[in-house]
């Protein structure tokens, strides 16, 4: 009953097998391995972008920060939602890797609106040399509250970015979960919707630790390569990153694992809907949901072995009826049986 994070689940056996296969013999380093050649070709095909630059790094923070640094000058600002991962959970890494670019927050929720983005952009870049200049728009898909931007919403945001000549980046740590939720193609959710670069997540969806960065303008490729090396994220034994992504992409595994995670979250949502005192805070759209429930309920569930984060309030306290917020994230491996085990306890 482990719902703390999709980072916490096991590596898919197909990914592990690909790493094991890559461990035989010798291979050129720094991305010159045969596995990377296959990965690059596969991702270009998936994104319908034959000229796209494709690179691998080991963490989502590296993918986001290096990609944004490539799209942003040090004197610019990145526009993002207040609950974006780059703002809440990356220890100022985007600012560090960009050489000092700041973040400007848009609205007050996990999803930006086109109107709020336009108003925020208009309010920035008005002080000439004395203030930060307008820079990229960063969109988190799936958001940190489990929401998914529709294609229309994405296109509205990127249209605003283009009005001001700004690039648009997508933080796709849960890219596959969003894609299966929207039932669209990678191209439709990215460059066909105005996205200039995307991080294509693997770690949260069955890999050991690998993220792809796909940049649709090949003119930016060399700068990204330099930033990756200078930022200490170019692996010498790169084949082990490549092999993970190779196994993840082969036979559509990345979609299968995302569907499994989303289905588990849907099952969890349906079961919790019938539990007295439990309230779903946001519509479930992918593999994450947030609920409010009394402290006594949370204490009972965690004492029984359920593992998840309390994101508002403290588990220990005097008032058993105080509402605490819990975050539940389903990974590819959790399965119906573990969800049902949790729901049986929740309803008891």
C-alpha positions as CSV (number, residue, x, y, z in Angstrom):
1,X,0.0,0.0,0.0
2,X,2.7,2.4,-1.1
3,X,1.3,5.6,-2.5
4,X,4.0,8.1,-1.5
5,X,5.4,8.6,-4.9
6,X,5.8,7.0,-8.3
7,X,9.6,7.5,-7.7
8,X,9.3,4.8,-5.1
9,X,8.3,1.9,-7.3
10,X,10.5,-0.8,-8.7
11,X,12.2,-0.7,-12.1
12,X,10.2,-2.6,-14.7
13,X,11.8,-6.0,-15.6
14,X,12.0,-5.0,-19.3
15,X,14.1,-2.0,-18.4
16,X,16.3,-4.0,-16.1
17,X,16.8,-6.6,-18.8
18,X,17.9,-3.9,-21.2
19,X,20.5,-2.6,-18.7
20,X,21.7,-6.1,-18.2
21,X,22.0,-6.7,-21.9
22,X,24.0,-3.4,-22.3
23,X,26.4,-4.6,-19.7
24,X,28.0,-7.1,-22.1
25,X,31.3,-6.2,-23.6
26,X,32.4,-2.7,-24.6
27,X,30.7,0.4,-25.9
28,X,31.8,3.9,-26.8
29,X,31.1,6.5,-24.1
30,X,29.4,9.9,-23.7
31,X,26.4,9.0,-25.9
32,X,28.2,7.3,-28.8
33,X,26.7,3.9,-27.9
34,X,24.5,1.9,-30.2
35,X,21.6,2.0,-27.8
36,X,21.6,5.8,-27.9
37,X,21.4,5.7,-31.7
38,X,18.2,3.6,-31.4
39,X,16.8,5.8,-28.6
40,X,17.3,9.0,-30.7
41,X,15.7,7.4,-33.8
42,X,12.7,6.1,-31.7
43,X,12.0,9.4,-30.0
44,X,12.3,11.3,-33.3
45,X,9.7,8.9,-34.7
46,X,7.4,9.1,-31.7
47,X,7.5,12.9,-31.8
48,X,7.3,13.1,-35.6
49,X,10.3,15.3,-35.5
50,X,13.1,13.9,-37.6
51,X,15.4,16.9,-36.9
52,X,14.9,17.0,-33.1
53,X,17.9,17.0,-30.8
54,X,17.6,14.2,-28.2
55,X,19.7,13.9,-25.1
56,X,19.6,11.9,-21.9
57,X,20.3,12.9,-18.3
58,X,19.7,11.0,-15.0
59,X,17.3,13.3,-13.2
60,X,14.3,15.4,-13.8
61,X,15.9,18.4,-12.2
62,X,18.8,18.2,-14.6
63,X,16.5,17.8,-17.5
64,X,14.4,20.8,-16.6
65,X,17.2,23.0,-15.5
66,X,19.5,22.4,-18.5
67,X,16.7,22.7,-21.0
68,X,15.5,26.0,-19.5
69,X,19.1,27.3,-19.3
70,X,19.3,26.5,-23.0
71,X,16.2,28.6,-23.7
72,X,16.9,31.4,-21.3
73,X,19.5,34.1,-20.8
74,X,20.8,34.9,-17.3
75,X,19.1,38.3,-17.3
76,X,15.7,36.8,-18.2
77,X,12.9,35.3,-16.1
78,X,11.0,32.0,-16.6
79,X,7.2,32.2,-16.3
80,X,5.7,29.2,-14.4
81,X,2.9,28.3,-12.0
82,X,3.4,28.7,-8.3
83,X,3.2,25.0,-7.8
84,X,5.5,24.1,-10.6
85,X,8.2,21.6,-9.7
86,X,10.9,24.0,-10.9
87,X,9.7,26.4,-8.2
88,X,8.8,24.2,-5.3
89,X,11.1,21.2,-5.5
90,X,14.4,21.9,-7.3
91,X,16.4,24.0,-4.8
92,X,16.9,26.9,-7.3
93,X,18.6,24.6,-9.8
94,X,17.0,26.4,-12.8
95,X,18.3,29.6,-11.5
96,X,21.8,28.1,-10.9
97,X,22.1,26.4,-14.3
98,X,20.8,29.4,-16.2
99,X,23.4,31.6,-14.5
100,X,20.9,33.6,-12.5
101,X,17.7,33.8,-14.4
102,X,14.8,34.2,-12.0
103,X,11.3,32.6,-11.9
104,X,8.1,34.7,-12.1
105,X,5.0,33.0,-10.8
106,X,1.8,33.1,-12.8
107,X,-1.5,33.0,-10.9
108,X,-2.0,31.1,-7.7
109,X,-2.8,27.5,-8.7
110,X,-1.0,24.5,-10.2
111,X,-2.3,25.3,-13.7
112,X,-1.7,28.6,-15.5
113,X,-4.4,30.3,-17.6
114,X,-3.7,32.1,-20.8
115,X,-5.2,35.3,-19.4
116,X,-3.1,35.2,-16.2
117,X,0.0,34.4,-18.3
118,X,-0.5,37.4,-20.6
119,X,-1.1,39.7,-17.6
120,X,2.0,38.5,-15.9
121,X,4.2,38.8,-19.0
122,X,2.8,42.3,-19.6
123,X,3.7,43.3,-16.0
124,X,7.3,42.1,-16.4
125,X,10.0,43.4,-18.6
126,X,8.7,47.0,-18.1
127,X,11.8,48.5,-16.3
128,X,14.2,48.4,-19.2
129,X,17.8,47.6,-18.2
130,X,16.8,47.7,-14.5
131,X,14.6,44.7,-14.4
132,X,14.5,41.1,-15.6
133,X,13.8,40.5,-19.3
134,X,11.0,38.2,-20.4
135,X,12.0,34.6,-20.9
136,X,10.6,31.1,-21.5
137,X,7.2,29.9,-20.3
138,X,7.4,26.6,-18.4
139,X,4.4,24.3,-18.3
140,X,4.2,21.2,-16.0
141,X,2.3,18.3,-17.5
142,X,1.1,16.5,-15.3
143,X,0.9,19.3,-12.8
144,X,2.0,18.9,-9.2
145,X,-1.6,18.5,-8.1
146,X,-2.3,15.8,-10.7
147,X,-4.0,17.9,-13.2
148,X,-3.6,17.7,-17.0
149,X,-3.7,20.6,-19.4
150,X,-5.9,19.9,-22.4
151,X,-4.5,20.5,-25.9
152,X,-6.6,23.6,-26.1
153,X,-5.2,24.9,-22.9
154,X,-1.6,24.1,-24.0
155,X,-2.2,25.9,-27.3
156,X,-3.7,28.9,-25.6
157,X,-0.6,29.2,-23.3
158,X,1.9,28.8,-26.1
159,X,0.0,31.3,-28.3
160,X,0.5,33.9,-25.5
161,X,4.2,33.0,-25.4
162,X,4.5,33.4,-29.1
163,X,2.8,36.8,-28.9
164,X,5.9,38.0,-27.0
165,X,8.4,35.9,-28.9
166,X,9.0,33.6,-26.0
167,X,9.8,29.9,-26.1
168,X,7.7,27.3,-24.3
169,X,9.1,24.4,-22.4
170,X,7.2,21.4,-21.0
171,X,8.2,19.7,-17.8
172,X,7.2,16.1,-18.7
173,X,8.3,14.1,-15.7
174,X,4.9,12.4,-16.0
175,X,4.7,12.9,-19.7
176,X,3.3,9.4,-20.4
177,X,0.6,9.7,-17.8
178,X,-0.6,12.9,-19.3
179,X,-0.5,11.5,-22.8
180,X,-2.6,8.5,-22.1
181,X,-5.1,10.7,-20.2
182,X,-5.5,12.9,-23.2
183,X,-5.3,10.0,-25.7
184,X,-3.2,12.0,-28.1
185,X,0.2,11.7,-29.8
186,X,3.5,13.0,-28.4
187,X,3.6,15.5,-31.3
188,X,0.1,16.8,-30.6
189,X,1.0,17.4,-27.0
190,X,4.3,19.2,-27.8
191,X,5.4,20.9,-31.0
192,X,2.0,20.8,-32.6
193,X,0.7,22.7,-29.6
194,X,3.6,25.2,-29.7
195,X,6.1,23.5,-27.3
196,X,9.7,24.2,-28.2
197,X,11.4,21.7,-25.9
198,X,10.2,18.9,-23.5
199,X,11.6,16.7,-20.8
200,X,10.3,13.2,-21.5
201,X,10.2,11.4,-18.1
202,X,11.2,7.8,-17.5
203,X,12.1,7.6,-13.8
204,X,8.6,7.9,-12.4
205,X,7.2,5.4,-14.9
206,X,9.3,2.3,-14.6
207,X,12.9,3.3,-15.2
208,X,15.8,3.4,-12.8
209,X,16.9,6.9,-13.4
210,X,16.7,8.5,-16.9
211,X,15.0,11.4,-18.5
212,X,15.1,12.5,-22.2
213,X,15.3,16.1,-23.3
214,X,13.8,16.6,-26.8
215,X,14.6,20.0,-28.4
216,X,12.6,20.7,-31.5
217,X,14.9,23.4,-32.8
218,X,18.2,21.6,-33.7
219,X,20.0,25.0,-33.6
220,X,19.8,24.7,-29.8
221,X,21.5,21.3,-29.8
222,X,25.1,22.3,-29.4
223,X,24.4,24.8,-26.6
224,X,22.5,22.0,-24.7
225,X,25.5,19.7,-25.1
226,X,27.8,22.3,-23.7
227,X,25.6,23.0,-20.8
228,X,25.1,19.3,-20.0
229,X,28.9,18.8,-20.0
230,X,29.6,21.9,-18.0
231,X,26.9,21.0,-15.6
232,X,28.4,17.6,-14.9
233,X,25.5,15.6,-16.4
234,X,27.2,14.0,-19.3
235,X,27.7,10.3,-18.3
236,X,30.9,8.6,-19.5
237,X,29.2,5.2,-19.3
238,X,26.2,6.6,-21.1
239,X,25.0,3.2,-22.4
240,X,23.4,2.5,-19.0
241,X,21.2,5.6,-19.5
242,X,20.5,4.7,-23.1
243,X,19.6,1.1,-22.2
244,X,17.0,2.2,-19.7
245,X,15.3,4.4,-22.3
246,X,15.7,1.8,-24.9
247,X,13.9,-0.8,-22.8
248,X,11.3,1.8,-21.7
249,X,10.4,2.7,-25.3
250,X,10.5,-0.8,-26.8
251,X,7.1,-2.4,-27.6
252,X,5.3,0.6,-26.2
253,X,6.2,-0.2,-22.6
254,X,6.2,3.5,-21.6
255,X,2.5,3.7,-22.5
256,X,1.6,0.4,-20.8
257,X,3.2,1.5,-17.5
258,X,1.4,4.8,-17.7
259,X,-1.9,3.2,-18.4
260,X,-1.4,0.8,-15.4
261,X,-0.6,3.7,-13.1
262,X,-3.5,5.8,-14.2
263,X,-5.9,2.9,-14.0
264,X,-4.8,2.2,-10.4
265,X,-5.4,5.8,-9.5
266,X,-8.9,5.6,-11.1
267,X,-9.7,2.5,-9.1
268,X,-8.5,4.3,-5.9
269,X,-10.6,7.4,-6.7
270,X,-13.7,5.3,-7.3
271,X,-13.2,3.4,-4.0
272,X,-12.6,6.5,-1.9
273,X,-15.7,8.2,-3.3
274,X,-17.8,5.9,-1.1
275,X,-15.8,6.5,2.1
276,X,-17.6,8.7,4.6
277,X,-15.6,11.8,5.6
278,X,-13.2,11.6,2.6
279,X,-13.2,14.4,0.1
280,X,-11.4,14.4,-3.3
281,X,-9.9,17.9,-3.7
282,X,-9.1,17.8,-7.5
283,X,-10.6,15.8,-10.3
284,X,-8.3,12.8,-10.9
285,X,-6.9,13.0,-14.4
286,X,-3.7,10.9,-14.3
287,X,-2.0,8.9,-11.5
288,X,-2.2,11.3,-8.6
289,X,-5.0,12.4,-6.2
290,X,-5.4,14.6,-3.2
291,X,-7.9,14.0,-0.4
292,X,-9.1,15.7,2.8
293,X,-9.9,13.3,5.6
294,X,-10.0,13.5,9.5
295,X,-6.8,13.1,11.4
296,X,-8.2,9.9,13.0
297,X,-8.7,8.3,9.6
298,X,-5.2,9.2,8.4
299,X,-3.8,7.8,11.7
300,X,-5.7,4.6,11.3
301,X,-4.6,4.1,7.7
302,X,-0.9,4.8,8.3
303,X,-0.9,2.6,11.4
304,X,-2.2,-0.2,9.2
305,X,0.8,0.2,6.8
306,X,-0.4,2.7,4.2
307,X,2.4,4.9,3.0
308,X,1.6,8.4,1.6
309,X,2.4,12.0,2.3
310,X,0.4,14.4,4.4
311,X,0.7,17.7,2.5
312,X,-1.3,19.8,4.9
313,X,-1.5,19.4,8.6
314,X,0.3,17.2,11.1
315,X,-0.5,13.5,11.6
316,X,0.0,13.9,15.3
317,X,-2.4,16.3,17.1
318,X,-5.2,16.6,19.7
319,X,-8.2,17.0,17.4
320,X,-9.1,13.7,15.7
321,X,-11.6,15.5,13.5
322,X,-9.2,18.1,12.0
323,X,-9.0,17.7,8.2
324,X,-5.6,16.8,6.9
325,X,-4.7,16.6,3.2
326,X,-3.1,13.4,1.8
327,X,-1.4,13.0,-1.5
328,X,-1.7,9.6,-3.2
329,X,0.4,8.7,-6.3
330,X,0.1,5.3,-8.1
331,X,3.1,3.9,-9.9
332,X,3.0,1.2,-12.7
333,X,3.5,-1.7,-10.3
334,X,1.0,-1.1,-7.5
335,X,-1.8,-3.1,-9.1
336,X,-5.5,-3.7,-8.3
337,X,-4.9,-6.0,-5.3
338,X,-2.9,-3.4,-3.3
339,X,-5.4,-0.7,-4.1
340,X,-8.2,-3.0,-3.0
341,X,-6.3,-3.8,0.2
342,X,-6.1,-0.1,0.9
343,X,-9.7,0.5,0.1
344,X,-10.9,-2.3,2.4
345,X,-9.1,-0.6,5.3
346,X,-10.4,2.8,4.2
347,X,-13.9,1.6,4.3
348,X,-13.6,-0.4,7.5
